[in-house]
Amino acid sequence: MKKLLVSSLTIILSFSATSILAEQKMDHDDMENMAPKAETSDQQITHSAIGTVTKVDISSKKVTLVHEPIESLSWPAMTMGFSVKDETLLNKLKVGETVDFEFKKAEQGYVITEVK
């Protein structure tokens, strides 16, 4: 009976130690490269479009455009407000003017990076 008890305790302690060791190895240090890549890559993609300026708001650093469909995003034509990366871009824009522009995804919406 004593041998059975000692054997049982040895087995139980072995399994407990194995579980503890396995848990300790789950520190997630190797998961640095597991961050969502879609957001990062979306922020690096530059999209091009053609649009007509309907409003320039210098105080909020935004421009509203009626843009043509944007294939790279599968967007239909629509009216949309954009922030600008550099507010000097706003000085180049006039209501009613049709422009080629480039933009990227930012933390809060899309930002125009260039106007041609």
WOGIBEL-V331768 format. One record per pair of residues at least 12 apart in sequence whose C-alpha atoms are under 6 Angstrom apart, sorted by the first residue. I is the first residue (numbers start at 1). J is the second residue. Records with the same first field share a line. If there is no record, write none. Layout:
# WOGIBEL-V331768
I=J ; J
This chain:
# WOGIBEL-V331768
43=104 ; 105 ; 106
46=103 ; 104
47=102 ; 103
48=101 ; 102
49=100 ; 101
50=67 ; 68 ; 99 ; 100
51=65 ; 66 ; 67 ; 98 ; 99
52=65 ; 66 ; 97 ; 98
53=65 ; 95 ; 96 ; 97
54=95
55=95
61=83
62=82 ; 83
63=81 ; 82
64=80 ; 81
65=79 ; 80
66=78 ; 79
82=111
83=111
84=111 ; 112
85=111 ; 112 ; 113
100=115 ; 116
101=114 ; 115
102=114
